[in-house]
């Protein structure tokens, strides 16, 4: 059978065409569904192209003659010799088609790449918003003296300071005086606490002294951290384990009741 490749081109491109937009849509579908398997992705693309190139030869004999005639070609038919011409003509048409499909294939890859980048940007922004929310959480702090005898508060007027502090921390924001009644209330944000060096001790200084008389270790817990001061101990080790929270915050305290510093 002697039929020019024009016959296959005529059928695929004129009588039953597939536009470049159609190809792009097909490529996008294949690439998206097989993003984690590049080998399968390329295999399916090749199968789709081969199937399209082979469409002309899947027609019945009468339709093949009709297409060849419409395409204006001289031909001689021998149905028994189709296989000889089919391989050559399909190869020729495939080479022609592949040149046309580079643009929609590249466009499909770029489209999915841009989508992935935009999705990654959205996820990153969501994480930033969530992180900002966590960092701006406020931790309430209760500093409570437990006197040996009811009403006899030993540390009234003592300077209270969180320690250790970072070099960039403003020590005044982390320093105050123990009030009457043996209870001080303050608060700080997670971000402020981190910027201040994440202090984990509370130091109490007598008036006019540069060295702490009492140092109490503590752990921060959200939403409230309670630090107990014993009236008898000069130095107290780490507090009893606080109520745990899945969102353990960081913070920055102050000396005035219920006043935020960070």
C-alpha positions as CSV (number, residue, x, y, z in Angstrom):
1,X,0.0,0.0,0.0
2,X,1.5,3.3,-1.0
3,X,-0.1,6.2,0.9
4,X,1.9,9.4,1.7
5,X,2.1,10.5,5.3
6,X,-0.2,13.3,4.2
7,X,-3.2,10.9,4.6
8,X,-2.5,10.3,8.3
9,X,-1.9,14.0,8.8
10,X,-5.1,14.8,7.1
11,X,-7.2,12.5,9.3
12,X,-5.5,13.5,12.6
13,X,-5.2,17.2,11.9
14,X,-8.2,18.0,9.6
15,X,-10.9,15.5,9.7
16,X,-10.6,14.5,13.4
17,X,-8.2,17.0,14.9
18,X,-7.0,17.6,18.5
19,X,-6.0,21.2,19.2
20,X,-2.9,22.2,21.1
21,X,-5.2,23.3,24.0
22,X,-6.6,19.8,24.1
23,X,-3.1,18.4,24.2
24,X,-2.1,20.8,27.0
25,X,-5.2,19.7,29.0
26,X,-4.2,16.0,28.6
27,X,-0.6,16.7,29.5
28,X,-1.7,18.6,32.7
29,X,-3.9,15.7,33.7
30,X,-1.1,13.1,33.2
31,X,1.5,15.2,34.9
32,X,-0.7,16.1,37.9
33,X,-1.8,12.5,38.5
34,X,1.7,11.1,38.3
35,X,3.8,13.9,39.9
36,X,5.5,11.4,42.2
37,X,6.5,9.0,39.4
38,X,8.3,10.7,36.5
39,X,8.9,7.4,34.7
40,X,5.2,6.5,34.6
41,X,4.4,10.1,33.7
42,X,6.6,10.0,30.6
43,X,5.4,6.5,29.7
44,X,1.7,7.7,29.7
45,X,2.6,10.7,27.6
46,X,4.3,8.5,25.1
47,X,1.3,6.1,25.1
48,X,-1.1,9.0,24.5
49,X,1.0,10.3,21.6
50,X,1.5,6.8,20.0
51,X,-2.3,6.1,20.3
52,X,-3.1,9.4,18.6
53,X,-0.6,8.7,15.8
54,X,-2.1,5.3,15.2
55,X,-5.7,6.4,14.9
56,X,-5.7,6.5,11.1
57,X,-4.7,2.8,10.9
58,X,-7.5,1.7,13.2
59,X,-10.1,2.9,10.7
60,X,-11.8,0.3,8.5
61,X,-10.5,-0.3,5.0
62,X,-13.2,1.8,3.3
63,X,-12.5,4.8,5.5
64,X,-8.8,4.6,4.8
65,X,-9.5,4.7,1.0
66,X,-11.9,7.7,1.6
67,X,-9.3,9.7,3.6
68,X,-6.6,9.0,1.1
69,X,-8.9,10.2,-1.7
70,X,-10.0,13.3,0.1
71,X,-6.4,14.2,0.8
72,X,-5.9,14.4,-3.0
73,X,-3.3,11.7,-3.3
74,X,-2.8,9.0,-5.9
75,X,-2.6,5.7,-4.3
76,X,-2.6,1.9,-5.0
77,X,-4.2,-0.3,-2.4
78,X,-3.2,-3.7,-1.4
79,X,-4.7,-4.4,2.0
80,X,-2.2,-7.2,2.6
81,X,0.7,-4.7,2.5
82,X,-0.5,-2.2,5.0
83,X,2.0,-3.2,7.7
84,X,4.9,-2.1,5.5
85,X,3.7,1.4,5.0
86,X,2.1,1.8,8.4
87,X,5.4,1.7,10.4
88,X,7.1,4.2,8.1
89,X,4.2,6.7,7.9
90,X,3.4,6.5,11.6
91,X,7.0,7.3,12.4
92,X,7.0,10.3,10.0
93,X,3.8,11.7,11.5
94,X,5.0,11.2,15.0
95,X,8.1,13.2,14.3
96,X,5.9,16.0,12.9
97,X,3.6,15.8,15.8
98,X,6.3,15.8,18.5
99,X,7.6,19.1,17.1
100,X,4.2,20.6,17.5
101,X,3.7,19.3,21.0
102,X,6.8,20.8,22.6
103,X,5.0,24.1,23.3
104,X,1.9,22.6,25.0
105,X,4.0,20.1,27.0
106,X,6.3,22.9,28.2
107,X,3.3,25.0,29.0
108,X,1.7,22.2,31.0
109,X,4.9,21.6,33.0
110,X,5.2,25.4,33.7
111,X,1.6,25.6,34.8
112,X,1.9,22.8,37.3
113,X,5.2,24.2,38.6
114,X,3.6,27.6,39.1
115,X,0.7,26.0,40.9
116,X,3.1,24.1,43.2
117,X,5.0,27.3,44.0
118,X,1.8,29.2,44.7
119,X,0.6,26.3,47.0
120,X,3.9,26.3,48.8
121,X,3.7,30.0,49.3
122,X,0.2,29.7,50.7
123,X,1.3,27.0,53.1
124,X,4.3,29.1,54.1
125,X,2.1,32.1,54.8
126,X,-0.3,29.9,56.9
127,X,2.6,28.6,58.9
128,X,3.8,32.2,59.5
129,X,0.4,33.3,60.7
130,X,0.2,30.3,63.0
131,X,3.7,31.0,64.3
132,X,2.9,34.7,64.9
133,X,-0.2,33.6,66.8
134,X,1.8,31.3,69.0
135,X,4.5,33.9,69.6
136,X,2.0,36.6,70.6
137,X,0.3,34.4,73.2
138,X,0.3,35.8,76.7
139,X,1.4,33.8,79.7
140,X,0.1,34.9,83.1
141,X,2.6,34.6,85.9
142,X,1.8,34.3,89.6
143,X,4.6,34.7,92.1
144,X,3.4,33.5,95.5
145,X,5.2,33.5,98.8
146,X,4.3,30.7,101.2
147,X,5.1,32.0,104.7
148,X,6.0,29.8,107.6
149,X,3.3,31.5,109.6
150,X,0.1,32.9,108.1
151,X,0.4,36.6,107.3
152,X,4.1,36.8,108.1
153,X,5.5,37.6,104.6
154,X,9.3,37.7,104.7
155,X,10.0,39.0,101.2
156,X,7.8,42.1,101.1
157,X,9.8,44.9,99.4
158,X,12.4,42.5,98.0
159,X,13.5,43.1,94.4
160,X,12.3,40.4,92.2
161,X,14.2,39.7,88.9
162,X,13.9,37.0,86.2
163,X,17.2,35.5,85.3
164,X,19.3,34.9,83.3
165,X,18.6,37.6,80.8
166,X,20.0,38.1,77.4
167,X,22.3,41.1,76.7
168,X,19.6,42.7,74.6
169,X,16.9,42.4,77.3
170,X,15.8,45.5,79.3
171,X,16.3,44.3,82.9
172,X,13.8,46.9,84.1
173,X,11.1,45.1,82.3
174,X,11.9,42.0,84.2
175,X,12.4,43.5,87.6
176,X,10.0,44.6,90.3
177,X,9.3,44.5,94.0
178,X,7.4,42.0,96.0
179,X,4.2,43.7,97.3
180,X,2.3,43.3,100.5
181,X,0.3,40.1,100.8
182,X,3.0,37.9,99.3
183,X,1.6,37.7,95.8
184,X,2.7,39.3,92.5
185,X,0.9,39.0,89.2
186,X,2.5,39.8,85.9
187,X,2.5,38.5,82.3
188,X,4.6,38.2,79.2
189,X,4.4,37.0,75.6
190,X,6.1,34.0,74.2
191,X,8.1,36.3,71.8
192,X,9.2,38.6,74.6
193,X,10.2,35.7,76.7
194,X,12.4,34.3,73.9
195,X,13.9,37.7,73.1
196,X,14.8,38.2,76.8
197,X,16.8,34.9,76.8
198,X,14.1,32.5,78.1
199,X,14.9,33.1,81.8
200,X,14.2,30.1,84.0
201,X,14.9,31.4,87.5
202,X,13.5,34.0,89.8
203,X,15.9,36.0,92.0
204,X,15.0,37.9,95.2
205,X,17.3,40.7,96.4
206,X,17.1,42.3,99.8
207,X,17.1,46.1,99.8
208,X,20.6,47.5,99.0
209,X,22.0,44.1,98.1
210,X,23.6,43.1,94.7
211,X,23.5,39.4,95.3
212,X,20.2,37.4,95.4
213,X,19.2,35.9,98.8
214,X,16.8,33.4,97.2
215,X,16.9,31.9,93.7
216,X,13.9,29.8,92.6
217,X,13.9,27.8,89.3
218,X,10.7,27.4,87.3
219,X,9.3,26.2,84.1
220,X,6.9,28.2,81.9
221,X,3.5,26.6,81.2
222,X,0.6,28.0,79.3
223,X,-1.7,29.8,80.1
224,X,-0.5,30.4,83.7
225,X,2.8,29.9,85.3
226,X,2.9,29.8,89.1
227,X,6.1,30.3,91.0
228,X,6.1,29.5,94.8
229,X,8.6,31.1,97.2
230,X,9.2,29.4,100.5
231,X,9.6,31.6,103.5
232,X,12.3,29.3,105.0
233,X,14.5,28.4,102.1
234,X,17.4,30.6,101.1
235,X,17.5,28.9,97.7
236,X,14.9,26.7,96.2
237,X,15.5,24.2,93.4
238,X,13.2,23.8,90.4
239,X,9.5,24.0,91.1
240,X,7.2,21.0,91.1
241,X,6.2,20.1,87.6
242,X,3.6,22.6,86.3
243,X,0.5,21.8,84.5
244,X,1.7,20.8,81.1
245,X,0.4,22.4,77.9
246,X,0.7,21.2,74.3
247,X,1.6,24.8,73.4
248,X,4.4,25.7,75.7
249,X,4.9,29.5,75.3
250,X,7.8,31.8,75.9
251,X,7.5,35.0,77.8
252,X,8.4,38.4,79.3
253,X,7.2,39.5,82.8
254,X,6.9,42.7,84.8
255,X,6.4,43.9,88.3
256,X,3.0,45.5,88.2
257,X,0.0,43.3,88.6
258,X,-1.5,42.0,85.3
259,X,0.7,44.1,83.1
260,X,2.3,42.8,80.0
261,X,5.8,43.7,79.0
262,X,6.6,42.0,75.8
